[in-house]
């Protein structure tokens, strides 16, 4: 079946259900990179903030940035994760122009953070717990800039920047739920101060893993999983998932091929509203993981977590609940006021100055969301 096949209305498709898990790469808010002292500067002149370590030159040795570890622990705690008392580093081997070493320093079988959760309010299912399987530290790649004439230029400024990769279980069932999860994840991480999560600056990159179960008689038959790469807006996430849902069902009906493996990696063409095949998805054996010999394991993260935990701010979900229960605000008003931590804190100071009661809170909320926000 052609990737460019015309879309089919959902009413024409057999009964089916979506299965979605999400991988997010979050750039942590640190002044320097994960394993060297090069500055992290968005929009700088290409290849200005590089050194032998992040360029992978012979003899260069990585050294862990302590702030990267602290921010990752803070993020993991905010997601309700368990922080590992022992975690190590691994080399993930693959060859691509924007990865100068030929491998990425990451965490494979001993991630820093495990077993967290993010709650969302699904329009169809009510409260949904999205389980966080793991969140681990790794370094970013460079950037490959493609020109209209077919040539490409490499900018290694981003190489070695600290990423927190957050991986969910396949608990999401619609494109809308996926968008709601990502929005709540962004609120949490911004509230914690670990990342700006500005998608236009590649600080939050989303990669949904999507497949479908099609009902054939009394059996639910899975299609092959597709990873939709580097989606950089919530609208793109929703559109790409919906397009991929229809494409997978049609491919199954035409070919009878069932999955969920082997997996594939697909890009998203926003102008043509379609996904397209990039490559077959590698499995763990293809990356030839092995322990990173130049970095020692981390054995102090759990102790650091005990020190960081009391400093965590009130998270957006708890603040929304408090605004509804103690201030008498509507859920919609509470959500709007807690989207940004600084905005919520300003609102609470204004309520206190106005008297601090429920009537004052409602009046200040109306004023804040109209005149002040404008």
C-alpha positions in Angstrom: 0.0 0.0 0.0 1.3 3.5 -0.9 2.1 5.8 2.0 0.4 8.6 0.2 -3.0 6.8 -0.1 -6.0 9.0 0.3 -7.4 9.4 3.9 -10.5 7.3 4.7 -13.3 8.5 7.0 -13.4 6.7 10.3 -17.0 5.6 9.5 -15.6 3.5 6.7 -13.2 1.6 8.9 -13.9 -1.6 10.9 -14.1 -1.4 14.6 -10.7 -0.7 16.1 -8.9 0.8 19.0 -5.7 2.8 19.4 -2.8 1.9 21.6 -0.4 4.7 22.3 2.8 5.1 24.3 4.9 8.2 24.3 8.7 8.9 24.4 9.6 12.5 25.2 13.0 14.0 25.0 13.2 17.0 27.4 16.2 19.3 27.4 17.1 20.1 31.0 17.7 23.7 32.0 21.5 23.7 32.7 24.1 26.3 31.8 26.5 23.7 30.4 26.3 20.3 28.7 25.9 16.9 30.2 29.5 15.8 30.2 31.6 18.9 29.4 31.7 22.6 30.2 30.5 23.9 26.9 27.7 26.5 27.2 24.1 25.7 26.2 23.0 28.6 24.1 20.0 28.4 21.7 20.4 30.2 18.4 24.2 30.7 18.7 26.5 30.8 15.7 26.9 27.2 14.4 29.7 25.2 16.0 30.7 27.9 18.4 30.0 26.0 21.7 31.9 22.8 21.1 35.0 21.1 22.5 36.9 17.8 22.1 34.6 16.0 24.5 31.2 16.8 22.9 32.8 16.3 19.4 34.1 12.9 20.4 37.8 13.5 19.6 40.3 10.9 20.7 41.5 11.2 24.3 38.7 13.4 25.5 37.0 12.2 28.7 33.4 13.0 29.8 32.7 14.3 33.3 29.1 14.3 34.6 27.5 17.7 35.1 26.2 17.6 38.7 23.3 20.0 37.8 22.1 17.7 35.1 21.8 14.9 37.7 20.1 17.2 40.2 17.5 18.5 37.6 16.8 14.9 36.4 16.2 13.8 40.0 13.9 16.8 40.5 12.0 15.9 37.4 11.7 12.3 38.3 10.3 13.1 41.8 7.8 15.5 40.3 6.6 12.6 38.1 6.2 10.4 41.1 9.1 8.1 40.2 11.4 6.0 42.3 15.0 7.3 42.2 17.5 4.5 41.8 20.2 4.0 44.4 22.5 2.6 41.7 22.4 3.7 38.0 25.1 3.4 35.3 25.9 4.8 31.9 25.8 2.9 28.6 26.9 3.5 25.0 24.2 3.3 22.4 26.0 2.7 19.1 24.6 4.1 15.8 26.1 6.0 12.9 24.6 9.3 11.7 26.2 12.6 10.7 24.9 14.5 13.7 26.4 12.0 16.2 30.2 12.6 15.9 31.3 9.9 18.4 29.3 7.2 16.6 27.6 6.5 19.9 25.4 8.2 22.4 26.0 8.2 26.2 22.7 7.1 27.7 21.2 4.7 30.3 19.9 1.3 29.2 19.1 -1.3 31.8 19.6 0.8 35.0 17.7 4.1 34.5 17.7 6.9 37.0 13.9 7.1 37.5 11.3 4.4 37.3 7.6 3.8 38.0 6.0 7.2 38.0 2.6 8.5 36.8 0.9 11.5 35.3 -2.9 11.8 35.6 -5.1 13.4 32.9 -8.8 14.0 32.5 -9.9 12.2 29.4 -13.0 13.5 27.6 -14.2 9.9 27.1 -12.7 7.9 30.0 -12.6 10.4 32.9 -9.4 10.3 35.1 -6.7 8.3 33.4 -3.4 7.3 35.0 -0.6 7.4 32.4 2.2 5.3 33.9 5.8 6.4 33.5 7.9 3.4 32.8 11.2 5.2 33.1 13.0 8.5 32.8 16.7 8.4 32.1 19.5 10.8 31.4 21.3 11.0 28.0 23.1 13.4 25.7 21.6 15.1 22.7 22.8 14.9 19.1 23.8 17.8 16.9 21.5 19.3 14.3 21.5 18.6 10.6 20.2 21.6 8.6 18.9 20.7 5.1 19.0 23.3 2.3 16.7 23.5 -0.6 19.4 22.5 -3.0 19.8 19.1 -1.4 22.9 19.9 0.6 23.1 19.8 4.4 25.2 21.5 7.0 26.0 20.2 10.5 25.7 22.3 13.7 27.2 20.5 16.7 26.3 23.2 19.3 23.5 21.0 20.6 25.7 17.9 20.8 26.1 16.7 24.4 23.2 18.9 25.8 21.5 17.1 28.7 18.2 15.3 27.9 15.8 13.5 30.2 14.0 10.9 28.1 10.6 10.1 29.6 8.9 6.8 28.4 5.3 5.9 29.2 3.5 2.6 29.2 0.9 2.3 26.3 -1.9 3.7 28.4 -3.3 6.3 26.0 -6.1 5.5 23.6 -6.8 8.6 21.5 -4.9 11.5 19.9 -6.6 13.9 22.3 -5.5 12.0 25.4 -1.9 12.0 24.1 -2.1 15.8 23.7 -3.5 16.2 27.2 -0.7 14.0 28.6 1.9 16.1 26.9 0.4 19.4 28.1 0.3 18.1 31.7 3.8 16.8 31.4 5.0 20.3 30.2 3.1 22.0 33.1 4.8 19.7 35.6 8.3 20.2 34.3 7.9 23.9 34.0 6.5 24.1 37.5 9.6 22.2 38.8 11.9 24.6 36.9 13.8 21.7 35.2 13.0 22.7 31.6 11.3 25.5 29.6 9.8 22.8 27.4 9.7 25.3 24.5 8.9 23.0 21.5 10.0 25.6 19.0 13.5 25.5 20.6 13.5 21.6 20.6 13.4 21.6 24.4 10.4 19.1 24.2 10.4 16.6 21.4 7.6 14.0 21.3 7.7 10.6 19.7 4.4 8.6 20.0 4.5 4.9 19.5 1.2 4.0 17.8 -0.5 0.8 16.8 -4.1 -0.3 16.4 -6.1 -3.4 17.3 -8.6 -4.2 14.7 -11.7 -6.3 15.6 -12.0 -9.4 13.3 -14.9 -11.5 14.5 -14.3 -12.0 18.3 -10.6 -11.3 18.0 -8.6 -8.1 18.4 -5.7 -8.2 16.0 -2.8 -5.8 16.4 -1.1 -3.9 13.6 2.6 -3.1 13.6 3.9 -0.4 15.9 5.1 2.8 14.3 7.2 5.4 16.1 6.3 8.9 14.9 9.5 10.9 15.1 10.3 14.4 16.5 6.8 16.0 16.6 7.2 19.6 17.7 3.7 20.8 18.4 0.6 19.4 20.1 -1.4 19.9 16.9 1.2 17.9 14.9 0.9 15.1 17.6 -2.9 14.9 17.2 -2.8 15.1 13.4 -0.1 12.5 13.0 -1.7 10.0 15.3 -5.1 10.3 13.6 -3.4 9.9 10.2 -1.4 6.9 11.3 -4.4 5.3 12.9 -6.3 5.3 9.5 -3.2 4.3 7.6 -2.5 1.2 9.8 -6.1 0.0 9.6 -6.1 0.3 5.8 -2.8 -1.4 5.5 -4.0 -4.3 7.7 -7.1 -4.7 5.6 -5.2 -4.7 2.3 -2.2 -6.9 3.3 -3.4 -8.9 6.3 0.0 -8.3 7.9 -0.3 -8.3 11.7 2.1 -7.2 14.4 3.0 -5.5 16.6 6.6 -6.2 15.5 8.7 -5.5 13.6 8.4 -1.8 14.4 9.0 1.1 12.0 10.0 4.8 12.3 7.9 7.3 10.4 8.1 11.0 9.8 5.2 13.5 9.6 4.6 15.7 6.6 2.3 18.5 7.9 1.7 20.0 4.5 0.5 16.8 3.0 -1.1 15.5 6.2 0.5 12.1 6.0 3.2 10.0 7.7 6.0 8.5 5.6 8.4 5.6 6.2 11.9 6.6 7.3 13.4 3.2 8.3 12.8 0.0 10.1 13.0 0.5 13.9 16.1 -0.9 15.5 15.9 -3.2 18.6 18.2 -3.2 21.5 20.6 -5.7 19.9 21.0 -3.4 16.9 22.4 -0.6 19.1 25.0 -2.9 20.7 24.6 -1.4 24.1 27.5 -1.8 26.5 28.6 -0.1 29.7 30.2 3.3 29.3 33.8 2.7 30.4 34.7 6.4 31.0 32.0 7.3 33.5 31.5 5.7 37.0 28.1 4.5 38.1 25.9 7.0 40.1 25.3 5.7 43.7 24.2 8.9 45.4 21.0 9.7 43.5 18.6 8.3 46.2 20.3 10.3 48.9 20.2 13.5 46.8 16.5 12.7 46.2 15.9 12.9 49.9 17.5 16.3 50.0 15.5 17.6 46.9 12.1 16.2 47.8 11.3 18.9 50.5 12.1 21.7 48.1 9.6 20.6 45.4 6.8 23.2 44.7 3.1 22.4 44.8 2.4 20.7 41.5 -0.2 21.9 39.0 -2.7 19.1 39.7 -2.6 19.7 43.5 -2.9 23.5 43.0 -5.9 23.1 40.6 -7.7 20.8 43.2 -7.0 23.4 46.0 -8.4 26.2 43.9 -11.6 24.3 43.3 -12.0 23.0 46.9 -10.9 26.0 49.0 -11.5 29.0 46.7 -14.6 27.8 45.0 -13.3 28.3 41.5 -14.6 26.3 38.5 -12.3 23.5 37.2 -11.8 25.6 34.0 -10.7 28.7 35.9 -8.4 26.6 38.1 -6.8 25.1 35.0 -6.3 28.4 33.3 -4.7 30.0 36.4 -2.3 27.1 37.1 -0.9 26.7 33.6 2.2 28.7 34.6 3.7 28.6 38.1 4.6 32.3 38.1 1.1 33.3 37.0 -0.5 31.1 39.8 1.8 32.5 42.5 1.0 36.1 41.3 -2.8 35.2 41.5 -2.5 33.9 45.0 -0.7 37.1 46.2 -3.4 39.2 44.6 -6.1 37.1 46.4 -4.4 37.5 49.7 -4.2 41.2 49.2 -7.9 41.4 48.3 -9.0 39.6 51.5 -8.3 35.9 50.9 -11.8 34.6 51.0 -13.7 32.8 48.2 -15.5 35.9 47.0 -12.2 37.7 46.6 -10.7 34.7 44.8 -13.5 34.6 42.3 -13.3 38.4 41.7 -9.5 38.3 41.3 -9.7 35.2 39.0 -12.0 37.1 36.7 -9.8 40.1 36.6 -6.6 38.1 36.2 -7.9 36.0 33.3 -9.2 39.1 31.4 -7.4 42.4 32.0 -4.2 41.0 33.5 -3.6 38.2 31.0 -4.4 40.6 28.1 
